[in-house]
């Protein structure tokens, strides 16, 4: 159940949230909001792969 929820959340993130890797964002120049978004996407991805 938990894994299915995170897989769904990952798909929603992929469609709705911006992809900073495609924009070639430099992490040193990223704002706090961008860093928080990267952390959120990383956490969701990690939990969907377990």
N, C-alpha and C positions, 0 to 999 in steps of 0.2 A: 504494500500500500504506500509506504513512504517513498520507495524508489519510483513508483508510478507517478506520484505527485511531483517529484523533482524532475522527472522526464518531461512531464507536461509543462512545468514551470520553465524548463530549459527551452522548450519549443516557443513558448510565449516570449521569453527574453530575446530569442533569436529574431523574432519577427518585429518586436516593438522597440527594443533598445538599440542604440547605435553600436556599430562595430569599430572600435578604435584601432584594431590591427589593420583594417582596410584603409583607414585614414592616416596610418603611419604616425600615430601619436607618440611623442617622446614622453616617457613616464616622468622624467625630471621636470618637465614643463607642464604636466597635467595639474588641473585644479583639484581641490579637495573633493568636489562633487564627482569629477571624472574618476578619481582614485577610488572613491566609495562605490561607484558603479562597477568598476573593474573587480573590486573585491566581492561584490554581490554576485556577479556573473561567475567568478571563480568558485565561490562557495556552492552555488547551485549546480555547476558542472561537476564539482567533486562529489557531491551527494548523489547526483544522478548516475554516476559511474560505479558507485560501490556495489 
